[in-house]
């Protein structure tokens, strides 16, 4: 199959070398059902030619494509080798003066330098690790509200001007759907607390033209590992990103993630249609200890099933990801490895350490309970990714996902796969 077959089929004119069009990404990722809805392609396009389809929520071409290839280059399911973004967990012998896990950039410079190094084994590059929770109780948060407290603390300290998070959709016909938003005040951060189980094309919201922010804004981004991968890849290359301010991102917080869900498939099909869940009555939708829990406002439990029963609603591209731990982020946060009501925090870079210290007064902090639980689930996630990639070349090969083994690795922790903001 020729690389530029789609363009050639349209006009029968051979393409100049070095051109990769959006149609190639569309054929290889979007139409193939492998899109993880991170929004990287939208943010990467220097001509603002890619938007988000109003119904499907998937990337679409909204004006002429220039064939620059960047949407393909930075796509976590396209040309991006995201493992190249992981800082080394050990320092090469000939690299004196460099700290493992260091961003290797001026603290005021938001660009990321890819340096290579030994593979990041175990937990990867980690400077410090803790179990944390909010020092004050906030309604609607998950796992002790650690991410909410951290962002509120950073805003109060003047370290950031806003945070890209997810909040509930304003559309009454889309209950329990998360949408991306830039929270600029502690109240807006608290209003966005809680978990959503759909991807939101979050990086498309880095177009800050409609936000009331300073001319040189400083943003924290809370997202899944694939979203952080896209940010890091774009920050590793100095170029014009069109309307999307990737340069404004000064802190990345990756949420530990094994799987994301399609909103229509999970909420509409699996819950509302198949299980007759009254979405207007739902107070809580949660995935914990390997089980999907749906609870009504009156305390009645509408759903309590193994999460494997909802595998058909998951994004298929997530099976290819082996970055459960969010290794290229400044901070990785999630419930695995900590007791109920607490959040595990892996501090990966100096920028992450500075942010954690600036917000530390808003947190209760203690030693991480079970770091090996993180390692075990990470290893299992990688095995699933390898099997999924094998299926790309042999579609008839079975995808052996041992869900019982998967659940054992959670060991009392939850599987909150998407856009959660604790």
C-alpha positions as CSV (number, residue, x, y, z in Angstrom):
1,X,0.0,0.0,0.0
2,X,1.5,3.3,-1.1
3,X,1.9,5.9,1.6
4,X,0.0,8.6,-0.2
5,X,-2.6,6.4,-1.7
6,X,-5.6,8.5,-0.5
7,X,-4.5,11.7,-2.0
8,X,-3.5,10.0,-5.2
9,X,-6.9,8.4,-5.5
10,X,-8.5,11.8,-5.1
11,X,-6.7,13.7,-7.9
12,X,-4.3,11.1,-9.6
13,X,-1.4,13.5,-9.0
14,X,1.7,12.0,-7.4
15,X,2.7,13.7,-4.1
16,X,6.0,15.3,-3.4
17,X,8.1,13.5,-0.8
18,X,7.6,14.2,2.9
19,X,3.9,14.8,2.7
20,X,1.5,13.0,5.1
21,X,-2.1,14.1,5.0
22,X,-4.8,14.0,7.6
23,X,-6.5,11.4,5.5
24,X,-3.8,9.0,6.3
25,X,-4.4,9.5,10.1
26,X,-8.1,9.2,9.4
27,X,-7.7,5.9,7.6
28,X,-5.0,4.3,9.9
29,X,-6.4,5.5,13.3
30,X,-9.8,7.1,13.3
31,X,-11.7,4.9,10.8
32,X,-9.8,1.9,12.1
33,X,-11.3,2.4,15.6
34,X,-8.0,3.1,17.2
35,X,-8.4,6.7,18.2
36,X,-8.0,7.3,21.9
37,X,-9.7,10.8,21.7
38,X,-6.8,12.7,23.3
39,X,-7.0,15.7,21.0
40,X,-3.3,15.8,20.1
41,X,-3.9,16.0,16.4
42,X,-6.1,19.0,16.9
43,X,-3.6,20.8,19.0
44,X,-0.7,19.9,16.8
45,X,-2.1,21.2,13.5
46,X,-0.3,24.5,12.7
47,X,-3.0,25.6,10.2
48,X,-6.0,24.9,12.6
49,X,-7.3,22.5,10.0
50,X,-8.5,19.8,12.4
51,X,-11.6,20.1,14.6
52,X,-13.9,17.9,16.6
53,X,-17.0,16.4,15.1
54,X,-20.1,17.6,16.9
55,X,-21.7,14.2,17.1
56,X,-19.0,11.6,17.1
57,X,-16.5,13.6,19.2
58,X,-13.7,12.4,16.9
59,X,-11.2,14.5,14.9
60,X,-12.3,15.8,11.6
61,X,-10.9,18.0,8.8
62,X,-12.5,21.4,8.9
63,X,-10.5,23.1,6.2
64,X,-7.7,22.4,3.8
65,X,-4.9,20.0,5.0
66,X,-1.4,21.2,4.1
67,X,0.2,17.7,4.4
68,X,2.6,18.8,7.1
69,X,2.4,15.3,8.8
70,X,2.3,16.7,12.4
71,X,-1.1,15.2,13.2
72,X,0.4,11.7,12.3
73,X,3.8,12.4,13.9
74,X,2.4,13.3,17.3
75,X,-0.6,10.8,17.4
76,X,0.0,8.2,20.2
77,X,-1.6,5.6,17.8
78,X,0.0,7.0,14.7
79,X,3.7,7.8,14.3
80,X,4.6,8.7,17.9
81,X,6.9,6.4,19.8
82,X,5.8,7.5,23.2
83,X,8.4,5.5,25.1
84,X,11.0,7.8,23.7
85,X,9.5,10.5,25.8
86,X,10.2,8.7,29.1
87,X,13.0,10.2,31.1
88,X,15.6,7.6,32.1
89,X,15.2,6.0,35.5
90,X,19.0,5.9,35.9
91,X,21.7,8.2,34.9
92,X,24.2,7.1,32.1
93,X,27.8,6.8,33.4
94,X,29.0,9.5,30.9
95,X,26.2,12.0,31.8
96,X,27.6,13.7,34.9
97,X,25.6,16.2,36.8
98,X,22.2,15.0,35.5
99,X,19.6,13.8,38.0
100,X,17.4,10.8,37.1
101,X,13.9,12.1,36.2
102,X,15.0,15.6,35.7
103,X,13.2,17.6,32.9
104,X,16.6,18.9,31.8
105,X,15.2,22.3,31.0
106,X,15.1,25.8,32.5
107,X,12.2,25.9,35.0
108,X,10.7,28.8,33.1
109,X,11.0,26.9,29.8
110,X,7.9,24.8,29.1
111,X,9.6,22.8,26.3
112,X,10.7,19.3,26.9
113,X,14.0,17.9,25.9
114,X,14.2,14.3,24.8
115,X,17.5,12.9,25.9
116,X,17.2,9.2,25.7
117,X,18.9,6.9,28.3
118,X,18.3,3.5,29.9
119,X,14.8,2.2,29.8
120,X,12.6,3.3,32.6
121,X,12.0,0.0,34.5
122,X,9.8,-0.5,37.5
123,X,8.1,2.8,38.3
124,X,10.2,4.7,35.9
125,X,11.9,8.0,36.8
126,X,10.7,8.8,40.3
127,X,12.2,11.5,42.6
128,X,9.7,11.0,45.4
129,X,6.6,8.9,46.1
130,X,3.8,9.5,48.6
131,X,0.2,8.7,49.6
132,X,-1.8,11.9,49.9
133,X,-5.3,13.2,50.4
134,X,-6.8,16.6,50.7
135,X,-6.3,18.2,54.1
136,X,-9.9,19.5,54.0
137,X,-12.9,17.6,52.8
138,X,-14.4,18.6,49.4
139,X,-17.7,17.2,48.2
140,X,-17.7,15.2,45.0
141,X,-14.0,14.4,44.9
142,X,-12.5,10.9,44.5
143,X,-9.7,9.2,46.4
144,X,-9.5,11.9,49.0
145,X,-9.5,14.9,46.6
146,X,-5.7,15.0,46.1
147,X,-5.7,16.5,42.6
148,X,-8.4,19.0,43.5
149,X,-6.4,20.1,46.6
150,X,-3.1,20.2,44.6
151,X,-4.6,22.5,41.9
152,X,-6.3,24.8,44.5
153,X,-3.0,25.1,46.3
154,X,-1.1,26.0,43.1
155,X,-3.7,28.6,42.2
156,X,-3.4,30.1,45.7
157,X,0.4,30.1,45.5
158,X,0.2,31.9,42.2
159,X,2.2,29.1,40.6
160,X,-0.4,28.6,37.8
161,X,-3.1,30.7,36.1
162,X,-5.4,27.9,35.4
163,X,-5.8,24.1,34.9
164,X,-7.1,22.1,32.0
165,X,-9.5,19.6,33.6
166,X,-12.8,18.0,32.8
167,X,-16.3,19.0,34.1
168,X,-19.8,17.8,33.5
169,X,-21.4,18.6,30.2
170,X,-24.0,21.5,30.2
171,X,-26.2,19.5,27.8
172,X,-29.0,17.9,29.8
173,X,-29.2,15.2,27.1
174,X,-25.6,14.1,28.0
175,X,-25.6,13.1,31.7
176,X,-22.3,11.8,33.1
177,X,-20.4,13.1,30.1
178,X,-17.2,14.9,30.8
179,X,-16.0,17.9,28.7
180,X,-12.7,19.7,28.8
181,X,-12.5,23.1,30.5
182,X,-9.9,25.5,31.7
183,X,-10.6,26.2,35.4
184,X,-9.2,29.6,36.5
185,X,-10.3,29.8,40.1
186,X,-10.4,27.4,43.1
187,X,-14.2,27.4,42.8
188,X,-14.0,26.3,39.2
189,X,-11.5,23.6,40.1
190,X,-13.8,22.3,42.9
191,X,-16.8,22.4,40.5
192,X,-14.9,20.1,38.2
193,X,-14.0,17.5,40.9
194,X,-15.0,13.9,40.3
195,X,-14.6,11.2,37.7
196,X,-15.8,10.9,34.1
197,X,-15.4,7.8,32.1
198,X,-15.2,9.2,28.6
199,X,-12.2,10.8,26.8
200,X,-12.8,14.5,26.1
201,X,-10.4,15.4,23.2
202,X,-8.9,17.4,26.0
203,X,-5.9,18.9,24.1
204,X,-8.3,20.6,21.7
205,X,-9.1,22.9,24.6
206,X,-5.6,24.3,24.5
207,X,-7.0,27.0,22.2
208,X,-7.1,29.6,24.9
209,X,-8.5,32.5,22.8
210,X,-11.8,32.4,24.6
211,X,-10.3,32.2,28.1
212,X,-9.7,35.2,30.4
213,X,-6.0,34.5,31.0
214,X,-2.8,36.6,31.1
215,X,-0.9,37.0,27.8
216,X,1.6,34.4,28.9
217,X,-0.5,31.9,30.8
218,X,0.7,29.1,32.9
219,X,-1.4,26.0,32.8
220,X,-1.5,22.7,34.6
221,X,-3.0,19.8,32.6
222,X,-4.7,16.9,34.3
223,X,-5.2,14.0,31.9
224,X,-4.6,10.5,30.9
225,X,-1.1,9.2,30.0
226,X,-1.9,9.5,26.2
227,X,-2.8,13.1,26.6
228,X,0.5,13.8,28.4
229,X,2.3,11.9,25.7
230,X,0.9,14.3,23.1
231,X,1.9,17.3,25.1
232,X,5.4,16.1,25.7
233,X,5.9,15.3,22.0
234,X,4.7,18.7,21.0
235,X,6.9,20.4,23.7
236,X,9.9,18.5,22.4
237,X,9.8,20.4,19.1
238,X,9.7,24.2,18.9
239,X,7.3,25.2,16.2
240,X,4.1,27.2,15.7
241,X,1.1,25.2,17.0
242,X,-1.5,27.5,15.5
243,X,-4.2,28.5,18.0
244,X,-3.3,25.9,20.6
245,X,-1.0,27.1,23.4
246,X,1.1,24.0,24.1
247,X,3.8,26.4,25.3
248,X,1.5,27.5,28.2
249,X,1.6,24.1,29.8
250,X,4.0,24.3,32.8
251,X,2.8,21.2,34.7
252,X,1.5,17.8,33.6
253,X,-0.4,15.5,35.9
254,X,-1.0,12.0,34.5
255,X,-3.9,9.9,36.0
256,X,-3.0,6.2,36.3
257,X,-5.0,4.7,33.4
258,X,-5.6,1.2,32.0
259,X,-8.7,1.9,29.9
260,X,-11.0,4.6,28.6
261,X,-14.6,4.3,27.5
262,X,-16.7,5.6,24.6
263,X,-19.5,7.7,26.1
264,X,-22.3,6.5,23.9
265,X,-21.3,2.9,24.3
266,X,-20.9,3.0,28.1
267,X,-23.6,5.4,29.3
268,X,-26.2,5.1,26.6
269,X,-25.9,1.5,25.5
270,X,-24.5,-0.5,28.5
271,X,-26.1,1.5,31.3
272,X,-29.3,3.2,30.0
273,X,-30.4,0.8,27.3
274,X,-29.2,-2.7,28.5
275,X,-29.4,-2.2,32.2
276,X,-32.3,0.3,32.3
277,X,-30.4,2.7,34.5
278,X,-32.3,6.0,35.1
279,X,-29.5,8.4,34.4
280,X,-31.4,11.3,36.0
281,X,-31.4,9.6,39.3
282,X,-27.7,8.6,39.3
283,X,-25.6,10.2,42.1
284,X,-22.4,8.2,41.6
285,X,-20.8,6.4,38.8
286,X,-17.6,4.7,39.8
287,X,-15.1,1.9,39.0
288,X,-13.5,0.5,42.1
289,X,-11.8,-2.8,42.9
290,X,-12.5,-4.0,39.4
291,X,-16.3,-3.4,39.6
292,X,-18.5,-0.9,37.9
293,X,-20.7,0.8,40.5
294,X,-23.7,3.0,39.7
295,X,-25.6,4.4,42.7
296,X,-28.8,6.5,42.8
297,X,-29.3,9.6,45.0
298,X,-31.5,7.7,47.4
299,X,-28.7,5.2,48.1
300,X,-30.1,2.4,45.9
301,X,-27.4,0.5,43.9
302,X,-28.4,0.3,40.3
303,X,-25.3,-1.5,39.0
304,X,-22.6,-3.6,40.7
305,X,-20.9,-5.8,38.1
306,X,-17.3,-6.8,37.1
307,X,-15.8,-4.1,34.9
308,X,-15.0,-6.9,32.4
309,X,-18.7,-6.9,31.5
310,X,-18.2,-3.4,30.0
311,X,-15.1,-4.2,27.9
312,X,-17.2,-3.8,24.7
313,X,-17.7,-0.1,25.5
314,X,-13.9,0.5,25.9
315,X,-11.8,2.4,23.4
316,X,-10.0,-0.3,21.4
317,X,-6.9,1.9,21.0
318,X,-6.3,1.8,24.7
319,X,-5.4,-1.9,24.5
320,X,-2.2,-0.9,22.6
321,X,-1.0,1.4,25.4
322,X,1.7,0.3,27.8
323,X,1.9,3.5,29.7
324,X,-0.4,2.9,32.7
325,X,2.0,4.9,34.9
326,X,2.1,8.1,32.9
327,X,5.9,8.0,32.8
328,X,6.5,11.2,30.9
329,X,4.4,13.4,33.2
330,X,5.7,15.7,36.0
331,X,3.4,14.0,38.5
332,X,1.6,10.6,38.2
333,X,-1.5,10.2,40.5
334,X,-4.0,7.5,41.1
335,X,-5.5,5.2,43.7
336,X,-3.5,2.0,43.0
337,X,-0.9,1.4,45.6
338,X,-2.7,3.4,48.4
339,X,-5.5,2.5,50.8
340,X,-9.0,3.7,50.2
341,X,-9.5,7.4,50.5
342,X,-5.8,8.2,49.5
343,X,-4.0,8.9,46.3
344,X,-0.6,7.5,45.2
345,X,1.7,10.3,43.9
346,X,4.9,9.7,41.9
347,X,6.9,12.8,41.6
348,X,8.9,12.4,38.4
349,X,10.6,15.8,37.6
350,X,12.0,18.8,39.3
351,X,9.1,20.8,38.0
352,X,6.7,18.2,39.6
353,X,8.6,18.4,42.9
354,X,8.4,22.2,43.0
355,X,4.6,22.1,42.3
356,X,4.1,19.4,45.0
357,X,6.0,21.5,47.6
358,X,4.1,24.6,46.7
359,X,0.8,22.9,47.3
360,X,1.9,20.6,50.2
361,X,0.1,22.6,52.9
362,X,-3.2,21.6,51.2
363,X,-2.5,17.9,51.6
364,X,-2.1,15.2,54.2
365,X,1.1,13.3,53.2
366,X,2.4,9.9,54.3
367,X,4.5,7.0,52.9
368,X,3.2,5.2,49.9
369,X,1.5,1.9,51.0
370,X,2.2,-0.6,48.3
371,X,4.4,0.6,45.4
372,X,4.7,-3.0,44.2
373,X,1.0,-3.0,43.3
374,X,1.8,-0.2,40.8
375,X,4.6,-2.3,39.3
376,X,2.5,-5.4,39.0
377,X,-0.4,-3.7,37.3
378,X,2.0,-1.8,35.0
379,X,3.6,-5.1,33.9
380,X,0.2,-6.7,33.2
381,X,-0.9,-3.6,31.2
382,X,2.3,-3.9,29.1
383,X,1.5,-7.6,28.4
384,X,-1.9,-6.6,27.2
385,X,-0.4,-3.9,24.9
386,X,2.0,-6.4,23.4
387,X,-0.8,-8.8,22.6
388,X,-2.9,-6.1,21.1
389,X,-0.1,-4.9,18.9
390,X,0.5,-8.5,17.7
391,X,-3.2,-8.6,16.6
392,X,-2.5,-5.6,14.4
393,X,-0.4,-7.9,12.2
394,X,-2.4,-11.0,12.8
395,X,-6.1,-10.1,13.3
396,X,-7.0,-13.7,13.9
397,X,-4.7,-13.9,16.9
398,X,-6.7,-14.1,20.2
399,X,-6.4,-11.2,22.6
400,X,-5.7,-13.0,25.8
401,X,-6.8,-10.6,28.6
402,X,-6.9,-12.5,31.9
403,X,-9.4,-10.4,33.7
404,X,-9.2,-12.4,36.9
405,X,-5.4,-11.8,37.0
406,X,-6.2,-8.1,36.1
407,X,-8.5,-7.8,39.1
408,X,-6.0,-9.5,41.5
409,X,-3.5,-6.8,40.6
410,X,-5.9,-4.1,41.8
411,X,-5.8,-5.5,45.3
412,X,-8.4,-3.2,46.7
413,X,-7.6,-0.3,44.4
414,X,-9.9,1.0,41.7
415,X,-9.7,1.2,38.0
416,X,-10.6,4.8,37.1
417,X,-9.7,4.9,33.5
418,X,-10.6,8.3,32.2
419,X,-10.3,12.0,32.8
420,X,-10.6,11.8,36.5
421,X,-9.9,14.6,38.7
422,X,-9.5,13.5,42.3
